[in-house]
Amino acid sequence: MAFREAWLNTLALKACFVRLEENPRDFLRTKKLKGYENLYRYQVGGLRVVYEIHEDKEEIAVVAIFPRGDVYKKL
């Protein structure tokens, strides 16, 4: 069962990265994090991908990937 869950998370994360590359401000699954100037989070099932957008470099940088409850404690 753990293998299947890990496999599904891997596929979901790959899809997440493709979507972020196309539109890093996809407001259906992303939210700007309060208290941070340039941090956003993307919801992928029970995981949260925290990233920042670098407009000048035209890139995004993934800061953290954690389960939903843990990610905000570890920032």
N, C-alpha and C positions, 0 to 999 in steps of 0.2 A: 504494500500500500504506500509506503514512504517513497519508493522509487517512482511510482505513478505520479504522486503529488509533485515530486521534484521535477519530473519530466514536464508536467503541465506548467509549472512555474517557469521553467526554462523557455518554453514556447511563448508564454505570455510576456516574459521579459523581452524576448526578441521582437515581438510585435510592438511592445511599448517603445523600444528604441527606434524602430522605424517610424512610428507615429511622432515621436519627439523630434526626429530629424525633419519631418515634413512640417510640423507645426508645434513648437514647444509651448505654446499657450493655448492648447486645446482645452477649452474651459469646461468640457463635459467631464473630464477625468483629472484635471489639474486644478490646484488652488495655490495662490501665493501664500506663503507662510507668514503669519503675523509676527512682528518683532524682528524680522530679517529683511534687509534691503532688497536682496535679489535671489531669494530662495523660493523654489516652488516644489510641490509634491505631486506625483502622479500615482494614482491608485491602480494597482495590478492585483486584483483579488484581495487576499489578505496581506499583501506586501505593499510597502510604500517606497517609491523611488524619489529621493530628494535630489534636486539638481539646481544649478544656477545657469543663467543665460548670460553669455558674454557677447553683447551686440557688436562691439568693436571687432572682435575676432570671428564673428559669425559662427559661434560654436556653443554647445552646452557642455557642462561638466557635471557628471554624476557625483554627488557628495556621499550618498549613503543609500543602501537598500536593506531594509529591515522589516520584520513583521509590524503590523499596524500599531500595536501598543508600545513597542520598544523604540521606534524611530525618533519620537519627539523627546524622549528622555536622554538619548545619546547625542543629540546635536549640541 
